[in-house]
């Protein structure tokens, strides 16, 4: 009867070593939020010939990856201002 000269334990140890090399040591860090920029038009672009509207936020809101706190005044397009007011993010005027 023939015997196998290798042991299964050595094969299992090699698989563990290979899997340890394939896994990164740490997960990538979450990008930090950007600070609110100087007053500028935020959100969707303005249509040609339309003036921006100033809104005051009633709640925390993130637009394009930038966090804005309550009370922040932003310049946005009129249709975006209406959507913000309808969803409760901007104060009613």
C-alpha positions as CSV (number, residue, x, y, z in Angstrom):
1,X,0.0,0.0,0.0
2,X,1.3,3.4,-1.0
3,X,1.6,6.3,1.5
4,X,1.5,10.0,0.9
5,X,4.8,11.6,2.0
6,X,3.3,15.1,2.5
7,X,1.0,16.1,5.3
8,X,-2.2,18.0,5.0
9,X,-1.2,20.4,7.8
10,X,1.6,21.9,5.6
11,X,-0.8,22.5,2.7
12,X,-3.3,24.2,5.0
13,X,-0.5,26.5,6.4
14,X,0.5,27.5,2.9
15,X,-3.1,28.4,2.0
16,X,-3.3,30.6,5.2
17,X,0.0,32.4,4.3
18,X,-1.2,33.0,0.7
19,X,-4.6,34.4,1.9
20,X,-2.8,36.7,4.4
21,X,-0.7,38.2,1.7
22,X,-3.7,38.9,-0.5
23,X,-5.7,40.8,2.1
24,X,-4.7,44.5,2.6
25,X,-3.7,45.4,6.2
26,X,-6.1,48.3,6.6
27,X,-9.2,49.4,4.8
28,X,-9.0,52.7,2.9
29,X,-9.9,55.7,4.9
30,X,-13.1,57.6,4.2
31,X,-12.5,60.9,2.6
32,X,-13.0,63.9,4.8
33,X,-15.8,66.3,4.0
34,X,-14.8,69.6,2.4
35,X,-15.5,72.9,4.2
36,X,-18.2,75.1,2.9
37,X,-16.7,77.4,0.1
38,X,-17.2,81.1,-0.3
39,X,-20.7,82.1,-1.5
40,X,-21.2,80.7,-4.9
41,X,-24.0,79.0,-6.8
42,X,-24.3,75.4,-5.6
43,X,-26.3,72.4,-6.7
44,X,-27.5,72.0,-10.3
45,X,-26.3,74.5,-12.9
46,X,-28.3,77.6,-13.6
47,X,-30.2,77.7,-16.9
48,X,-29.1,80.5,-19.3
49,X,-30.5,83.9,-18.3
50,X,-31.8,82.8,-14.8
51,X,-30.6,84.6,-11.7
52,X,-29.7,82.5,-8.6
53,X,-31.9,82.6,-5.5
54,X,-30.6,82.8,-1.9
55,X,-31.9,80.2,0.5
56,X,-31.3,79.6,4.2
57,X,-30.9,76.0,5.3
58,X,-33.1,74.7,8.1
59,X,-31.2,71.4,8.5
60,X,-27.8,69.9,7.8
61,X,-27.5,69.1,4.1
62,X,-24.7,67.8,1.9
63,X,-24.5,69.1,-1.7
64,X,-21.8,67.8,-4.0
65,X,-19.9,66.3,-1.1
66,X,-19.8,69.5,0.9
67,X,-21.6,69.6,4.3
68,X,-23.6,72.7,5.1
69,X,-24.9,73.4,8.6
70,X,-28.3,74.9,9.5
71,X,-28.5,78.6,9.0
72,X,-26.1,78.5,6.0
73,X,-27.1,80.8,3.2
74,X,-26.6,79.4,-0.3
75,X,-27.2,80.7,-3.8
76,X,-29.0,78.1,-5.9
77,X,-31.2,77.9,-9.0
78,X,-34.9,78.8,-8.5
79,X,-36.1,75.2,-9.2
80,X,-33.5,73.7,-6.8
81,X,-34.6,76.3,-4.1
82,X,-38.2,75.1,-4.6
83,X,-37.2,71.5,-4.2
84,X,-35.1,72.3,-1.0
85,X,-38.1,74.1,0.5
86,X,-40.5,71.4,-0.5
87,X,-38.3,68.7,1.2
88,X,-37.9,70.8,4.3
89,X,-34.1,71.5,3.9
90,X,-34.6,75.3,3.3
91,X,-36.7,77.7,5.3
92,X,-39.9,79.0,3.8
93,X,-39.8,82.7,2.8
